[in-house]
Structures are given as structure tokens and as C-alpha cells.
Amino acid sequence: MTSLIHNQITDLVVKIRKVRTDDKLIELLDLLKSTGDNNGDGSTISLLKELRNELSKIDPISVTDYMEWTIIQAARVYIHRIMEHKRLLVA
């Protein structure tokens, strides 16, 4: 992973962890998805995959706020759905 992508992923993880509602989470991830859709170079899938991997590495014991853990889990599910939808569009 290049340092630019790593920094983007780190920033996104921090933003996701600060979100406190599903609506704000979806807004953030939809913005990421639509930005990638406009690029059209397939980099969005790679970014989403890396983001989901980083979110999966978060230890639930290290998350003290229940809502934060709920949002992290919701983000992983929503990212998976975005990726599946993009794969269906390509196929």
C-alpha cells in the first residue's frame, strides 16, 4: 500500500470512528463511492477493500464506546455491499 493510500485509509478510519449516526456514516461512504465513480479508473474498489481490511483489524476490546463499535461494523457491511454492487455492474 502506498503512503498516499495509507494516509487516505487512516483518515477515513478516523472519520468513521467519529461518526455517531448511520445517516452520517452512509453520507460519508456514499461521498467516497461517488467520488470514485467519477474517476472511473477502478481505484475505488481497491480503496474500499483496503478500508474494509483496516476496519476489520480494529480490536473490539479496544473500542470503549458501544456506538463506535456499532458504526465500525455497519461501515464494514456497507462497504461490502458497495463492492458487491460495483462487481455486479462490471460483470
C-alpha positions, 0 to 999 in steps of 0.5 A: 500500500502506498503512503498516499493510500495509507494516509487516505485509509487512516483518515477515513478510519478516523472519520468513521470512528467519529461518526455517531449516526448511520445517516452520517456514516452512509453520507460519508461512504456514499461521498467516497463511492461517488467520488470514485465513480467519477474517476472511473479508473477502478481505484475505488474498489481497491480503496474500499477493500483496503478500508474494509481490511483496516476496519476489520483489524480494529480490536473490539476490546479496544473500542470503549464506546458501544456506538463506535463499535456499532458504526465500525461494523455497519461501515464494514457491511456497507462497504461490502455491499458497495463492492458487491454492487460495483462487481455486479455492474462490471460483470 
